[in-house]
Amino acid sequence: MPYADISDLPASVRNHLPHHAQEIYLAAFNNAWEEYARREDREIVAHKVAWAAVKKQYVKTGKDWVGK
């Protein structure tokens, strides 16, 4: 299920990532959702792709995610 808005993201994403990182997550997830439409595990793959996209620009320091 693609996400229409940041407010639709899982709480684990909304409550921990900065706004810009949430935007990255949303875009990457939705793109991967379309890209892997034929896979049975596409939701799992889309979440993995989205986290990988966030980790390209952000790093977790303690409890906070900060830009690289």
C-alpha positions, 0 to 999 in steps of 0.5 A: 500500500503506497502512502499518500502523505507523511501522516500515513507513514508508520509511527516508527518512521514518523516518531523517529525521523526528521521531516526531510528523512520522512519525505525520503522514506515516503518517496522511496517506499512508493517508488519501490512499491511500484517497482516490485509490484509483481513480488509477493513480498513487495511491502517488505522490500519497499520498506527495506528500500525506503530505509536504505534511501534514508540511510544514504543521507542520515545516520542514527546517533544515539536516539536521533537521526542526523544528516550526514 
